[in-house]
Amino acid sequence: MKSIKFLIKKKVLALILVLMIFWILLSPALTIQSFLTGLVVVIGVAFLNKGILEEDSFNLSLKQIRNFCFFLFHLIKEVVKANIDVAKIVLSPSMPVEPAFIKMPIKFKNKTNKVIYANAVTLTPGTLTVDMTDKEYIIHVLTTSAGEDLKDGILEQTVLKLEEEND
């Protein structure tokens, strides 16, 4: 009975709706079997995330959604730029590789945003988050210029925007 009440909550219904739309968009052919499989998977995901959804602090505003979309846009842009840079390095006869470890201070308050940034760095070709402490990241970079780009990078700024309070 508790699980049925959980499924009726607004946050859960919104999550189920968003995930179901995503499932339909990714499905090559929408059949009854595909739709029902998606529905089962989506309800399972919602149920497994009920602890997060039941927290009072889990409230998404339009501003937060906008900031997250802004972050995704910049992440994709940075990944494409880094792919081109790494391709140039690999295809260059001199292989101008200058691998290094850099330390970057953590500016985020929220644990989730710390992990989002670390994963964004790792997703970007030529960079890898090796370690994360309470105060700093240790990041391996393929070139020193990649390290400089990270230090004054747009990704950090867009993740910082995710921490902005609702107005």
VMD Tcl script that builds the backbone (N, CA, C; Angstrom):
set m [mol new atoms 501]
animate dup $m
set s [atomselect $m all]
$s set {name element resname resid chain x y z} {
  {N N MET 1 A 0.823 -1.194 0.000}
  {CA C MET 1 A 0.000 0.000 0.000}
  {C C MET 1 A 0.868 1.260 0.000}
  {N N LYS 2 A 1.996 1.202 0.774}
  {CA C LYS 2 A 2.897 2.344 0.823}
  {C C LYS 2 A 3.475 2.653 -0.552}
  {N N SER 3 A 3.809 1.597 -1.306}
  {CA C SER 3 A 4.417 1.821 -2.617}
  {C C SER 3 A 3.423 2.426 -3.599}
  {N N ILE 4 A 2.135 2.124 -3.460}
  {CA C ILE 4 A 1.124 2.713 -4.343}
  {C C ILE 4 A 0.956 4.196 -4.017}
  {N N LYS 5 A 0.952 4.544 -2.719}
  {CA C LYS 5 A 0.869 5.956 -2.330}
  {C C LYS 5 A 2.084 6.719 -2.847}
  {N N PHE 6 A 3.242 6.074 -2.813}
  {CA C PHE 6 A 4.464 6.698 -3.303}
  {C C PHE 6 A 4.346 7.038 -4.787}
  {N N LEU 7 A 3.777 6.135 -5.566}
  {CA C LEU 7 A 3.670 6.337 -7.012}
  {C C LEU 7 A 2.702 7.452 -7.391}
  {N N ILE 8 A 1.815 7.838 -6.482}
  {CA C ILE 8 A 0.807 8.848 -6.792}
  {C C ILE 8 A 1.322 10.270 -6.529}
  {N N LYS 9 A 2.426 10.410 -5.816}
  {CA C LYS 9 A 2.953 11.739 -5.502}
  {C C LYS 9 A 3.335 12.488 -6.777}
  {N N LYS 10 A 3.211 13.821 -6.723}
  {CA C LYS 10 A 3.459 14.666 -7.901}
  {C C LYS 10 A 4.874 14.511 -8.453}
  {N N LYS 11 A 5.865 14.504 -7.567}
  {CA C LYS 11 A 7.254 14.403 -8.014}
  {C C LYS 11 A 7.489 13.094 -8.760}
  {N N VAL 12 A 6.908 12.030 -8.231}
  {CA C VAL 12 A 7.098 10.717 -8.843}
  {C C VAL 12 A 6.400 10.660 -10.191}
  {N N LEU 13 A 5.186 11.177 -10.242}
  {CA C LEU 13 A 4.466 11.190 -11.523}
  {C C LEU 13 A 5.211 12.025 -12.560}
  {N N ALA 14 A 5.778 13.137 -12.133}
  {CA C ALA 14 A 6.550 13.976 -13.057}
  {C C ALA 14 A 7.783 13.227 -13.555}
  {N N LEU 15 A 8.473 12.532 -12.647}
  {CA C LEU 15 A 9.647 11.755 -13.041}
  {C C LEU 15 A 9.263 10.642 -14.010}
  {N N ILE 16 A 8.180 9.943 -13.702}
  {CA C ILE 16 A 7.722 8.861 -14.580}
  {C C ILE 16 A 7.383 9.414 -15.961}
  {N N LEU 17 A 6.712 10.541 -16.003}
  {CA C LEU 17 A 6.342 11.147 -17.286}
  {C C LEU 17 A 7.584 11.539 -18.092}
  {N N VAL 18 A 8.531 12.206 -17.453}
  {CA C VAL 18 A 9.748 12.635 -18.152}
  {C C VAL 18 A 10.541 11.427 -18.648}
  {N N LEU 19 A 10.715 10.431 -17.795}
  {CA C LEU 19 A 11.469 9.243 -18.198}
  {C C LEU 19 A 10.754 8.464 -19.303}
  {N N MET 20 A 9.437 8.436 -19.249}
  {CA C MET 20 A 8.676 7.724 -20.284}
  {C C MET 20 A 8.804 8.438 -21.629}
  {N N ILE 21 A 8.757 9.757 -21.610}
  {CA C ILE 21 A 8.955 10.521 -22.854}
  {C C ILE 21 A 10.354 10.249 -23.403}
  {N N PHE 22 A 11.342 10.239 -22.522}
  {CA C PHE 22 A 12.716 9.943 -22.931}
  {C C PHE 22 A 12.808 8.538 -23.529}
  {N N TRP 23 A 12.146 7.575 -22.901}
  {CA C TRP 23 A 12.131 6.196 -23.401}
  {C C TRP 23 A 11.526 6.148 -24.807}
  {N N ILE 24 A 10.423 6.821 -24.991}
  {CA C ILE 24 A 9.743 6.827 -26.296}
  {C C ILE 24 A 10.635 7.475 -27.355}
  {N N LEU 25 A 11.309 8.562 -26.996}
  {CA C LEU 25 A 12.198 9.232 -27.952}
  {C C LEU 25 A 13.369 8.344 -28.364}
  {N N LEU 26 A 13.850 7.518 -27.444}
  {CA C LEU 26 A 14.990 6.654 -27.745}
  {C C LEU 26 A 14.596 5.329 -28.391}
  {N N SER 27 A 13.331 4.984 -28.337}
  {CA C SER 27 A 12.882 3.710 -28.916}
  {C C SER 27 A 12.879 3.797 -30.437}
  {N N PRO 28 A 13.514 2.810 -31.109}
  {CA C PRO 28 A 13.531 2.843 -32.573}
  {C C PRO 28 A 12.144 2.635 -33.181}
  {N N ALA 29 A 11.364 1.775 -32.557}
  {CA C ALA 29 A 9.993 1.536 -33.027}
  {C C ALA 29 A 9.116 1.402 -31.791}
  {N N LEU 30 A 8.044 2.148 -31.766}
  {CA C LEU 30 A 7.175 2.119 -30.598}
  {C C LEU 30 A 6.120 1.035 -30.774}
  {N N THR 31 A 6.316 -0.045 -30.054}
  {CA C THR 31 A 5.351 -1.144 -30.064}
  {C C THR 31 A 4.763 -1.257 -28.663}
  {N N ILE 32 A 3.730 -2.061 -28.539}
  {CA C ILE 32 A 3.128 -2.288 -27.212}
  {C C ILE 32 A 4.169 -2.887 -26.274}
  {N N GLN 33 A 4.944 -3.843 -26.782}
  {CA C GLN 33 A 5.956 -4.495 -25.958}
  {C C GLN 33 A 7.016 -3.484 -25.495}
  {N N SER 34 A 7.469 -2.635 -26.400}
  {CA C SER 34 A 8.460 -1.615 -26.059}
  {C C SER 34 A 7.890 -0.633 -25.036}
  {N N PHE 35 A 6.659 -0.205 -25.248}
  {CA C PHE 35 A 6.014 0.740 -24.338}
  {C C PHE 35 A 5.870 0.144 -22.942}
  {N N LEU 36 A 5.392 -1.108 -22.859}
  {CA C LEU 36 A 5.203 -1.754 -21.553}
  {C C LEU 36 A 6.538 -2.003 -20.860}
  {N N THR 37 A 7.550 -2.397 -21.633}
  {CA C THR 37 A 8.880 -2.581 -21.053}
  {C C THR 37 A 9.384 -1.262 -20.480}
  {N N GLY 38 A 9.204 -0.190 -21.250}
  {CA C GLY 38 A 9.607 1.133 -20.782}
  {C C GLY 38 A 8.880 1.535 -19.520}
  {N N LEU 39 A 7.590 1.270 -19.475}
  {CA C LEU 39 A 6.801 1.620 -18.300}
  {C C LEU 39 A 7.302 0.877 -17.061}
  {N N VAL 40 A 7.601 -0.410 -17.211}
  {CA C VAL 40 A 8.114 -1.201 -16.084}
  {C C VAL 40 A 9.474 -0.657 -15.632}
  {N N VAL 41 A 10.349 -0.374 -16.592}
  {CA C VAL 41 A 11.681 0.145 -16.258}
  {C C VAL 41 A 11.571 1.509 -15.572}
  {N N VAL 42 A 10.732 2.377 -16.110}
  {CA C VAL 42 A 10.570 3.728 -15.567}
  {C C VAL 42 A 10.000 3.681 -14.151}
  {N N ILE 43 A 9.016 2.856 -13.912}
  {CA C ILE 43 A 8.454 2.725 -12.560}
  {C C ILE 43 A 9.510 2.157 -11.617}
  {N N GLY 44 A 10.306 1.209 -12.105}
  {CA C GLY 44 A 11.398 0.661 -11.296}
  {C C GLY 44 A 12.417 1.725 -10.919}
  {N N VAL 45 A 12.786 2.556 -11.884}
  {CA C VAL 45 A 13.739 3.641 -11.622}
  {C C VAL 45 A 13.155 4.621 -10.604}
  {N N ALA 46 A 11.895 4.976 -10.763}
  {CA C ALA 46 A 11.245 5.898 -9.824}
  {C C ALA 46 A 11.210 5.290 -8.421}
  {N N PHE 47 A 10.905 4.009 -8.335}
  {CA C PHE 47 A 10.839 3.346 -7.036}
  {C C PHE 47 A 12.222 3.283 -6.382}
  {N N LEU 48 A 13.263 2.990 -7.181}
  {CA C LEU 48 A 14.618 2.917 -6.635}
  {C C LEU 48 A 15.143 4.282 -6.187}
  {N N ASN 49 A 14.574 5.345 -6.725}
  {CA C ASN 49 A 15.001 6.698 -6.365}
  {C C ASN 49 A 14.052 7.374 -5.386}
  {N N LYS 50 A 13.208 6.604 -4.739}
  {CA C LYS 50 A 12.206 7.222 -3.864}
  {C C LYS 50 A 12.835 7.959 -2.686}
  {N N GLY 51 A 13.989 7.523 -2.222}
  {CA C GLY 51 A 14.657 8.220 -1.126}
  {C C GLY 51 A 15.023 9.642 -1.501}
  {N N ILE 52 A 15.490 9.818 -2.718}
  {CA C ILE 52 A 15.849 11.154 -3.203}
  {C C ILE 52 A 14.593 11.986 -3.402}
  {N N LEU 53 A 13.577 11.373 -3.983}
  {CA C LEU 53 A 12.357 12.104 -4.303}
  {C C LEU 53 A 11.569 12.514 -3.067}
  {N N GLU 54 A 11.731 11.782 -1.971}
  {CA C GLU 54 A 10.985 12.094 -0.757}
  {C C GLU 54 A 11.650 13.177 0.086}
  {N N GLU 55 A 12.905 13.529 -0.239}
  {CA C GLU 55 A 13.583 14.588 0.509}
  {C C GLU 55 A 12.887 15.919 0.270}
  {N N ASP 56 A 12.783 16.707 1.328}
  {CA C ASP 56 A 12.167 18.029 1.196}
  {C C ASP 56 A 13.023 18.972 0.362}
  {N N SER 57 A 14.352 18.739 0.378}
  {CA C SER 57 A 15.246 19.638 -0.349}
  {C C SER 57 A 15.241 19.367 -1.850}
  {N N PHE 58 A 14.570 18.309 -2.276}
  {CA C PHE 58 A 14.534 17.976 -3.702}
  {C C PHE 58 A 13.357 18.680 -4.353}
  {N N ASN 59 A 13.556 19.928 -4.685}
  {CA C ASN 59 A 12.534 20.704 -5.387}
  {C C ASN 59 A 13.187 21.360 -6.589}
  {N N LEU 60 A 12.742 21.014 -7.756}
  {CA C LEU 60 A 13.295 21.598 -8.970}
  {C C LEU 60 A 12.466 22.795 -9.391}
  {N N SER 61 A 13.156 23.885 -9.636}
  {CA C SER 61 A 12.479 25.065 -10.151}
  {C C SER 61 A 12.803 25.193 -11.633}
  {N N LEU 62 A 12.085 26.060 -12.303}
  {CA C LEU 62 A 12.366 26.307 -13.717}
  {C C LEU 62 A 13.772 26.876 -13.893}
  {N N LYS 63 A 14.208 27.685 -12.938}
  {CA C LYS 63 A 15.547 28.265 -13.008}
  {C C LYS 63 A 16.610 27.170 -12.930}
  {N N GLN 64 A 16.418 26.192 -12.042}
  {CA C GLN 64 A 17.378 25.101 -11.918}
  {C C GLN 64 A 17.395 24.240 -13.179}
  {N N ILE 65 A 16.230 23.996 -13.742}
  {CA C ILE 65 A 16.156 23.214 -14.979}
  {C C ILE 65 A 16.846 23.974 -16.108}
  {N N ARG 66 A 16.611 25.280 -16.183}
  {CA C ARG 66 A 17.267 26.114 -17.200}
  {C C ARG 66 A 18.784 26.080 -17.025}
  {N N ASN 67 A 19.258 26.217 -15.787}
  {CA C ASN 67 A 20.697 26.184 -15.526}
  {C C ASN 67 A 21.298 24.831 -15.880}
  {N N PHE 68 A 20.553 23.750 -15.628}
  {CA C PHE 68 A 21.061 22.421 -15.965}
  {C C PHE 68 A 21.141 22.253 -17.484}
  {N N CYS 69 A 20.151 22.754 -18.209}
  {CA C CYS 69 A 20.185 22.696 -19.681}
  {C C CYS 69 A 21.363 23.515 -20.207}
  {N N PHE 70 A 21.608 24.671 -19.590}
  {CA C PHE 70 A 22.748 25.518 -19.941}
  {C C PHE 70 A 24.051 24.750 -19.713}
  {N N PHE 71 A 24.144 24.044 -18.582}
  {CA C PHE 71 A 25.319 23.225 -18.279}
  {C C PHE 71 A 25.500 22.137 -19.335}
  {N N LEU 72 A 24.429 21.429 -19.687}
  {CA C LEU 72 A 24.531 20.365 -20.691}
  {C C LEU 72 A 25.002 20.911 -22.034}
  {N N PHE 73 A 24.487 22.069 -22.420}
  {CA C PHE 73 A 24.915 22.698 -23.672}
  {C C PHE 73 A 26.419 22.951 -23.650}
  {N N HIS 74 A 26.914 23.540 -22.562}
  {CA C HIS 74 A 28.344 23.842 -22.471}
  {C C HIS 74 A 29.183 22.574 -22.347}
  {N N LEU 75 A 28.668 21.557 -21.686}
  {CA C LEU 75 A 29.389 20.289 -21.598}
  {C C LEU 75 A 29.568 19.691 -22.992}
  {N N ILE 76 A 28.502 19.652 -23.772}
  {CA C ILE 76 A 28.585 19.103 -25.130}
  {C C ILE 76 A 29.568 19.927 -25.969}
  {N N LYS 77 A 29.496 21.250 -25.852}
  {CA C LYS 77 A 30.407 22.129 -26.596}
  {C C LYS 77 A 31.862 21.855 -26.203}
  {N N GLU 78 A 32.134 21.709 -24.904}
  {CA C GLU 78 A 33.498 21.453 -24.435}
  {C C GLU 78 A 33.989 20.071 -24.865}
  {N N VAL 79 A 33.107 19.087 -24.870}
  {CA C VAL 79 A 33.484 17.741 -25.312}
  {C C VAL 79 A 33.854 17.762 -26.796}
  {N N VAL 80 A 33.079 18.463 -27.608}
  {CA C VAL 80 A 33.377 18.558 -29.044}
  {C C VAL 80 A 34.715 19.270 -29.256}
  {N N LYS 81 A 34.923 20.401 -28.560}
  {CA C LYS 81 A 36.197 21.122 -28.675}
  {C C LYS 81 A 37.370 20.237 -28.265}
  {N N ALA 82 A 37.222 19.512 -27.159}
  {CA C ALA 82 A 38.299 18.653 -26.669}
  {C C ALA 82 A 38.556 17.495 -27.636}
  {N N ASN 83 A 37.497 16.958 -28.246}
  {CA C ASN 83 A 37.681 15.903 -29.243}
  {C C ASN 83 A 38.532 16.399 -30.402}
  {N N ILE 84 A 38.252 17.597 -30.867}
  {CA C ILE 84 A 39.024 18.179 -31.974}
  {C C ILE 84 A 40.478 18.386 -31.547}
  {N N ASP 85 A 40.690 18.917 -30.342}
  {CA C ASP 85 A 42.055 19.137 -29.846}
  {C C ASP 85 A 42.829 17.831 -29.726}
  {N N VAL 86 A 42.203 16.800 -29.174}
  {CA C VAL 86 A 42.872 15.507 -29.018}
  {C C VAL 86 A 43.153 14.891 -30.390}
  {N N ALA 87 A 42.225 15.022 -31.322}
  {CA C ALA 87 A 42.452 14.506 -32.679}
  {C C ALA 87 A 43.644 15.207 -33.329}
  {N N LYS 88 A 43.751 16.522 -33.152}
  {CA C LYS 88 A 44.898 17.262 -33.695}
  {C C LYS 88 A 46.208 16.754 -33.093}
  {N N ILE 89 A 46.197 16.518 -31.787}
  {CA C ILE 89 A 47.403 16.034 -31.108}
  {C C ILE 89 A 47.789 14.660 -31.635}
  {N N VAL 90 A 46.824 13.772 -31.732}
  {CA C VAL 90 A 47.096 12.398 -32.159}
  {C C VAL 90 A 47.552 12.352 -33.618}
  {N N LEU 91 A 46.958 13.177 -34.467}
  {CA C LEU 91 A 47.291 13.167 -35.890}
  {C C LEU 91 A 48.541 13.985 -36.216}
  {N N SER 92 A 49.015 14.767 -35.281}
  {CA C SER 92 A 50.214 15.576 -35.490}
  {C C SER 92 A 51.453 14.682 -35.446}
  {N N PRO 93 A 52.382 14.848 -36.399}
  {CA C PRO 93 A 53.590 14.003 -36.415}
  {C C PRO 93 A 54.457 14.175 -35.162}
  {N N SER 94 A 54.467 15.366 -34.580}
  {CA C SER 94 A 55.325 15.599 -33.411}
  {C C SER 94 A 54.673 15.181 -32.090}
  {N N MET 95 A 53.378 14.867 -32.116}
  {CA C MET 95 A 52.637 14.464 -30.906}
  {C C MET 95 A 52.919 15.407 -29.730}
  {N N PRO 96 A 52.423 16.640 -29.792}
  {CA C PRO 96 A 52.719 17.623 -28.733}
  {C C PRO 96 A 51.977 17.336 -27.423}
  {N N VAL 97 A 52.317 16.218 -26.812}
  {CA C VAL 97 A 51.664 15.815 -25.566}
  {C C VAL 97 A 52.525 16.277 -24.394}
  {N N GLU 98 A 51.906 16.916 -23.438}
  {CA C GLU 98 A 52.574 17.365 -22.214}
  {C C GLU 98 A 51.734 16.917 -21.022}
  {N N PRO 99 A 51.687 15.614 -20.734}
  {CA C PRO 99 A 50.809 15.159 -19.650}
  {C C PRO 99 A 51.229 15.746 -18.308}
  {N N ALA 100 A 50.232 16.038 -17.507}
  {CA C ALA 100 A 50.503 16.626 -16.194}
  {C C ALA 100 A 49.327 16.355 -15.265}
  {N N PHE 101 A 49.619 16.420 -13.984}
  {CA C PHE 101 A 48.571 16.392 -12.976}
  {C C PHE 101 A 48.412 17.815 -12.465}
  {N N ILE 102 A 47.176 18.269 -12.388}
  {CA C ILE 102 A 46.925 19.595 -11.829}
  {C C ILE 102 A 45.994 19.456 -10.628}
  {N N LYS 103 A 46.132 20.388 -9.716}
  {CA C LYS 103 A 45.230 20.440 -8.563}
  {C C LYS 103 A 44.322 21.638 -8.751}
  {N N MET 104 A 43.045 21.400 -8.570}
  {CA C MET 104 A 42.067 22.485 -8.673}
  {C C MET 104 A 41.259 22.557 -7.393}
  {N N PRO 105 A 41.135 23.736 -6.815}
  {CA C PRO 105 A 40.315 23.853 -5.602}
  {C C PRO 105 A 38.842 23.605 -5.917}
  {N N ILE 106 A 38.162 22.993 -4.983}
  {CA C ILE 106 A 36.729 22.742 -5.139}
  {C C ILE 106 A 35.976 23.965 -4.639}
  {N N LYS 107 A 35.123 24.509 -5.495}
  {CA C LYS 107 A 34.356 25.707 -5.142}
  {C C LYS 107 A 32.893 25.390 -4.842}
  {N N PHE 108 A 32.516 24.132 -4.960}
  {CA C PHE 108 A 31.113 23.753 -4.819}
  {C C PHE 108 A 30.797 23.389 -3.377}
  {N N LYS 109 A 29.592 23.741 -2.937}
  {CA C LYS 109 A 29.132 23.400 -1.589}
  {C C LYS 109 A 28.426 22.051 -1.590}
  {N N ASN 110 A 27.691 21.792 -2.634}
  {CA C ASN 110 A 26.831 20.631 -2.747}
  {C C ASN 110 A 27.626 19.412 -3.236}
  {N N LYS 111 A 27.494 18.272 -2.562}
  {CA C LYS 111 A 28.209 17.055 -2.955}
  {C C LYS 111 A 27.854 16.623 -4.375}
  {N N THR 112 A 26.579 16.743 -4.710}
  {CA C THR 112 A 26.137 16.339 -6.045}
  {C C THR 112 A 26.851 17.156 -7.109}
  {N N ASN 113 A 26.977 18.452 -6.905}
  {CA C ASN 113 A 27.644 19.305 -7.882}
  {C C ASN 113 A 29.139 19.022 -7.960}
  {N N LYS 114 A 29.745 18.629 -6.834}
  {CA C LYS 114 A 31.155 18.226 -6.860}
  {C C LYS 114 A 31.338 17.032 -7.792}
  {N N VAL 115 A 30.438 16.078 -7.687}
  {CA C VAL 115 A 30.522 14.875 -8.520}
  {C C VAL 115 A 30.164 15.187 -9.971}
  {N N ILE 116 A 29.171 16.050 -10.176}
  {CA C ILE 116 A 28.800 16.439 -11.545}
  {C C ILE 116 A 30.010 17.047 -12.251}
  {N N TYR 117 A 30.730 17.933 -11.569}
  {CA C TYR 117 A 31.895 18.563 -12.196}
  {C C TYR 117 A 33.000 17.539 -12.453}
  {N N ALA 118 A 33.267 16.681 -11.474}
  {CA C ALA 118 A 34.308 15.662 -11.655}
  {C C ALA 118 A 33.980 14.762 -12.843}
  {N N ASN 119 A 32.729 14.371 -12.978}
  {CA C ASN 119 A 32.326 13.536 -14.111}
  {C C ASN 119 A 32.393 14.300 -15.422}
  {N N ALA 120 A 32.046 15.578 -15.407}
  {CA C ALA 120 A 32.122 16.390 -16.628}
  {C C ALA 120 A 33.570 16.494 -17.104}
  {N N VAL 121 A 34.496 16.666 -16.178}
  {CA C VAL 121 A 35.917 16.721 -16.536}
  {C C VAL 121 A 36.351 15.388 -17.135}
  {N N THR 122 A 35.930 14.292 -16.532}
  {CA C THR 122 A 36.300 12.971 -17.027}
  {C C THR 122 A 35.689 12.688 -18.394}
  {N N LEU 123 A 34.497 13.186 -18.649}
  {CA C LEU 123 A 33.862 12.992 -19.959}
  {C C LEU 123 A 34.570 13.758 -21.069}
  {N N THR 124 A 35.273 14.805 -20.713}
  {CA C THR 124 A 35.950 15.632 -21.707}
  {C C THR 124 A 37.246 14.943 -22.126}
  {N N PRO 125 A 37.417 14.634 -23.416}
  {CA C PRO 125 A 38.637 13.950 -23.870}
  {C C PRO 125 A 39.901 14.738 -23.516}
  {N N GLY 126 A 40.922 14.014 -23.068}
  {CA C GLY 126 A 42.185 14.642 -22.704}
  {C C GLY 126 A 42.276 15.030 -21.246}
  {N N THR 127 A 41.211 14.822 -20.485}
  {CA C THR 127 A 41.231 15.129 -19.053}
  {C C THR 127 A 40.601 13.970 -18.285}
  {N N LEU 128 A 41.073 13.788 -17.063}
  {CA C LEU 128 A 40.559 12.709 -16.226}
  {C C LEU 128 A 40.652 13.124 -14.766}
  {N N THR 129 A 39.539 13.085 -14.064}
  {CA C THR 129 A 39.554 13.360 -12.627}
  {C C THR 129 A 40.062 12.103 -11.937}
  {N N VAL 130 A 41.243 12.214 -11.335}
  {CA C VAL 130 A 41.890 11.062 -10.716}
  {C C VAL 130 A 41.465 10.911 -9.266}
  {N N ASP 131 A 41.337 12.044 -8.569}
  {CA C ASP 131 A 40.980 11.995 -7.153}
  {C C ASP 131 A 40.218 13.264 -6.785}
  {N N MET 132 A 39.429 13.131 -5.742}
  {CA C MET 132 A 38.656 14.263 -5.247}
  {C C MET 132 A 38.684 14.206 -3.728}
  {N N THR 133 A 39.198 15.246 -3.116}
  {CA C THR 133 A 39.173 15.338 -1.658}
  {C C THR 133 A 38.112 16.366 -1.284}
  {N N ASP 134 A 38.054 16.717 -0.012}
  {CA C ASP 134 A 37.086 17.732 0.406}
  {C C ASP 134 A 37.423 19.115 -0.148}
  {N N LYS 135 A 38.717 19.345 -0.435}
  {CA C LYS 135 A 39.140 20.690 -0.820}
  {C C LYS 135 A 39.600 20.832 -2.265}
  {N N GLU 136 A 39.987 19.718 -2.915}
  {CA C GLU 136 A 40.527 19.859 -4.267}
  {C C GLU 136 A 40.317 18.610 -5.118}
  {N N TYR 137 A 40.391 18.857 -6.430}
  {CA C TYR 137 A 40.401 17.780 -7.416}
  {C C TYR 137 A 41.847 17.582 -7.855}
  {N N ILE 138 A 42.200 16.344 -8.162}
  {CA C ILE 138 A 43.461 16.071 -8.844}
  {C C ILE 138 A 43.070 15.553 -10.220}
  {N N ILE 139 A 43.510 16.282 -11.237}
  {CA C ILE 139 A 43.073 16.009 -12.603}
  {C C ILE 139 A 44.293 15.753 -13.481}
  {N N HIS 140 A 44.234 14.685 -14.270}
  {CA C HIS 140 A 45.277 14.409 -15.255}
  {C C HIS 140 A 44.862 15.068 -16.561}
  {N N VAL 141 A 45.782 15.850 -17.128}
  {CA C VAL 141 A 45.510 16.515 -18.407}
  {C C VAL 141 A 46.534 16.055 -19.436}
  {N N LEU 142 A 46.118 15.999 -20.680}
  {CA C LEU 142 A 46.983 15.570 -21.773}
  {C C LEU 142 A 47.970 16.666 -22.163}
  {N N THR 143 A 47.538 17.902 -22.052}
  {CA C THR 143 A 48.403 19.047 -22.362}
  {C C THR 143 A 48.225 20.109 -21.279}
  {N N THR 144 A 49.245 20.938 -21.119}
  {CA C THR 144 A 49.129 22.003 -20.117}
  {C C THR 144 A 48.070 23.021 -20.519}
  {N N SER 145 A 47.857 23.195 -21.823}
  {CA C SER 145 A 46.809 24.139 -22.249}
  {C C SER 145 A 45.424 23.632 -21.846}
  {N N ALA 146 A 45.243 22.306 -21.831}
  {CA C ALA 146 A 43.965 21.747 -21.366}
  {C C ALA 146 A 43.768 22.056 -19.888}
  {N N GLY 147 A 44.857 22.018 -19.122}
  {CA C GLY 147 A 44.786 22.366 -17.707}
  {C C GLY 147 A 44.439 23.825 -17.493}
  {N N GLU 148 A 45.012 24.695 -18.324}
  {CA C GLU 148 A 44.693 26.124 -18.229}
  {C C GLU 148 A 43.227 26.375 -18.579}
  {N N ASP 149 A 42.733 25.670 -19.595}
  {CA C ASP 149 A 41.322 25.813 -19.972}
  {C C ASP 149 A 40.401 25.404 -18.827}
  {N N LEU 150 A 40.808 24.359 -18.091}
  {CA C LEU 150 A 39.988 23.913 -16.960}
  {C C LEU 150 A 39.957 24.958 -15.854}
  {N N LYS 151 A 41.112 25.560 -15.590}
  {CA C LYS 151 A 41.200 26.504 -14.470}
  {C C LYS 151 A 40.330 27.736 -14.664}
  {N N ASP 152 A 40.179 28.188 -15.903}
  {CA C ASP 152 A 39.266 29.311 -16.120}
  {C C ASP 152 A 38.158 28.883 -17.070}
  {N N GLY 153 A 37.660 27.675 -16.836}
  {CA C GLY 153 A 36.688 27.094 -17.744}
  {C C GLY 153 A 35.246 27.446 -17.456}
  {N N ILE 154 A 34.468 27.305 -18.497}
  {CA C ILE 154 A 33.035 27.602 -18.430}
  {C C ILE 154 A 32.282 26.510 -17.665}
  {N N LEU 155 A 32.810 25.271 -17.693}
  {CA C LEU 155 A 32.102 24.178 -17.008}
  {C C LEU 155 A 31.959 24.451 -15.518}
  {N N GLU 156 A 33.042 24.921 -14.918}
  {CA C GLU 156 A 32.992 25.214 -13.483}
  {C C GLU 156 A 31.952 26.293 -13.189}
  {N N GLN 157 A 31.911 27.313 -14.025}
  {CA C GLN 157 A 30.943 28.397 -13.835}
  {C C GLN 157 A 29.504 27.905 -13.988}
  {N N THR 158 A 29.280 27.020 -14.966}
  {CA C THR 158 A 27.908 26.543 -15.166}
  {C C THR 158 A 27.475 25.601 -14.049}
  {N N VAL 159 A 28.413 24.824 -13.503}
  {CA C VAL 159 A 28.053 23.974 -12.359}
  {C C VAL 159 A 27.798 24.849 -11.132}
  {N N LEU 160 A 28.559 25.928 -10.979}
  {CA C LEU 160 A 28.303 26.860 -9.869}
  {C C LEU 160 A 26.908 27.461 -9.972}
  {N N LYS 161 A 26.430 27.690 -11.191}
  {CA C LYS 161 A 25.069 28.226 -11.363}
  {C C LYS 161 A 24.014 27.230 -10.875}
  {N N LEU 162 A 24.344 25.934 -10.893}
  {CA C LEU 162 A 23.393 24.931 -10.405}
  {C C LEU 162 A 23.144 25.083 -8.908}
  {N N GLU 163 A 24.081 25.721 -8.206}
  {CA C GLU 163 A 23.936 25.905 -6.758}
  {C C GLU 163 A 23.155 27.152 -6.384}
  {N N GLU 164 A 22.832 27.980 -7.365}
  {CA C GLU 164 A 22.092 29.202 -7.065}
  {C C GLU 164 A 20.755 28.873 -6.432}
  {N N GLU 165 A 20.397 29.671 -5.451}
  {CA C GLU 165 A 19.116 29.488 -4.770}
  {C C GLU 165 A 17.971 29.920 -5.670}
  {N N ASN 166 A 16.814 29.373 -5.398}
  {CA C ASN 166 A 15.620 29.777 -6.149}
  {C C ASN 166 A 15.234 31.197 -5.773}
  {N N ASP 167 A 14.848 31.971 -6.775}
  {CA C ASP 167 A 14.395 33.342 -6.507}
  {C C ASP 167 A 12.907 33.378 -6.273}
}
mol reanalyze $m
mol bondsrecalc $m
mol representation Tube
mol addrep $m
